[in-house]
Amino acid sequence: MKTEDYQINTNTHMSDDLSTIEQAVSSEYKYGFVTNIEAESAPKGLNEDIIRFISAKKEEPDWMLEWRLKAYRQWQKMEQPNWANLKIPPIDFQDIIYYSAPKVKKKLGSLDELDPELKETFDKLGISLDEQKRLAGVAVDAVMDSVSIATTFREQLAEQGIIFCSMSEAIKEHPELIKKYLGSVVPVADNFFSALNSAVFSDGSFCFIPKGVRCPMELSTYFRINAENTGQFERTLIVAEEGAYVSYLEGCTAPMRDENQLHAAVVEIVALDNAEVKYSTVQNWYPGDKQGNGGIYNFVTKRGICKGVNSKISWTQVETGSAITWKYPSVILKGDNSIGEFYSVAVTNNYQQADTGTKMMHIGKNTRSRIVSKGISAGHSQNSYRGLVHVAKGAVNAKNYSQCDSMLLGDKCGAHTFPYIEVKNDSAVVEHEATTSKIGEDQIFYCKQRGLDDEAAVALIINGFAKEVMNQLPMEFAVEAQKLLAISLEGSVG
Amino acid sequence: MLKIENLHAEIEGKKILKGINLEIKPGEVHAIMGPNGSGKSTLASVLAGREEYEVTEGRVLFNGKDLLELAPEERAGEGLFLAFQYPIEIAGLSTINFIKASLNAVRKYKGLEPLDAAQFLKLVKEKMEMMEMDKALLHRSLNEGFSGGEKKRNEVFQMAMLDPKLAILDETDSGLDIDAIRIVSNGVNKFRNKDNAVLMVTHYQRLLNYIVPDYVHVLYNGRIVKTGGKELALELEEKGYDFIKNEFKLAEEKVDQPA
């Protein structure tokens, strides 16, 4: 096991003048609007009654309630982890609202009946729920606070046997699948936040691709926290049967608020023989203001299992938001010849903190994994990569390649790399490379001399740095992600 | 086009430029020569707007505008181009994408619409032929892993693409072999016309065999101490900078001493 810590955290330039880079790194959060919609909420706090309330609101079967209660009891015995390189202010779990739903007067027959305010919210976010989205070939499930608002394209998908719906519906309509797979990758008591999520999860997406089907369009979920003091605990489950393929996108935003809001999601992916799942995230939760007030605490457990032979799971994430990010999308490589990939760009600015990375668990024979992590730190932020490559005793011929690059903007931020390598089979080949670089005033000046302003310069440099990861994103998503990188660093990137 | 009046500049309290006067008119090629440490590259940097240098006195007019008031990107927009002595590298950013962003930024400054892909590629093709630029370089990361010659060729190619009014070449010949100098110089000569101007900063005379200047200025200890025609460069080459140093040492000492 090896731990390295590349920290660059000097305060040599104490001049009053903001450097070019700092100026370039300070723009505003664009998605910080609040939608005025009547919401129906649970009272603050967490106890068994609240869980019963949530379960009842969702008209869940008894087995689901029992599952939740069991998780809650587990959670009560657990403690919040503190091993990450994060300074987490104490969280009062009794001061959070665990269920909030935009009031829906009656069951929606079609999208046309959606609350116009809600619709406008999603339009502002650039997710059109209208069927025009059909042209773009992306099916969307939108989740506001605790509840799935609408899922588009379900009928076309259903023709091929694909299920794409909210988790609440799946529990009612596909109990056999949910019972089989929910908690099978991330067990209830896996960690503190996954146990909490299992107890109180409110909604999320369920996606099932049957044997031999290639999902004809990108499936996408958009999460938005709207109500005040609300935690969002969504649960996503993706199952790809033998030979199935799906590309799944996830995006998230939240309004700007002074207080911190909690987000603790769980995502599980199951890939059977010869199946492939590509999961892409653009995380843009509200990061807090420039002084570090407010913002989302993002504690997410994402894990996939390559259960079958020749299966593949690929995580791509662009992390720009949240005050605190604690997130390690992982792959269990159980099937022989299975492949796990993790591509990540994590941007931190101002007082954001991120501790993010992956775990690749090599169990089957001839399994391969690839990790490409690009951390970008600006302002006073701290950005850590934490990754584990584990090769089990029976994992003959496992191969891993890890590359962790950090880029620093300015001299008040930190970049850290914590790679852990555990190899129990001699035939394994594990490679790790890490670099830390600083975006130089020289690079910026060169760009400026060619007519580009600070923001455009930083954007070009950052996007170049992150290119390998950006290339993994679906085309239309990549363009958005590039803009987002620019915006996140505006005042730090363009 | 460019008028420098009594320009003084320093870095971290150290005086580098001590009263530069220079005027460049459209169609002219000027060469600034001088020994190491005389302030040649500082002059190029100050004109381009590098922030580490503080201008303490004097002014610079560029096509009637106060150049020193403009940000570096505005100077670029106004038509000032600096070919860097050490072009920087940007990993992951292709040269062609960089040039496209740059060209469209300059066009935007001038109030022009960005070029569409077809127009841009047409221009690239034309300038590539003109500058003998290798197409493969355009798709590699900006200057990353480029040889010294390739980097300089890329600078001159960018100059041709942006078509500035004044091109400042900072030691563009340094580190180049004869073939590379020839190619780079041909590029500069093709770029020259009656409406633009070139300011070459160089230590050696050899570049001036290829790009023939109208004026040669000798910079020594932060001042232009001698101005002449292209023959001055040959004289310098023959006698070395010592003759300038000796000639001006006495005068310098007098000036530098406090009254």
Interface residues (C-beta under 8 A of the other chain):
Chain A: T20 G440 E441 D442 Q443 F445 Y446 C447 K448 Q449 R450 G451 L452 D453 A456 L460 I461 N463 G464 F465 A466 K467 E468
Chain B: A48 G49 R50 E51 A71 P72 E73 R75 A76 G77 F81 L82 F84 P87 I88 I90 A91 G92 L93 N97 F98 A101 S102 L103 A105 V106 Y109 S141 L142 Q158 L162
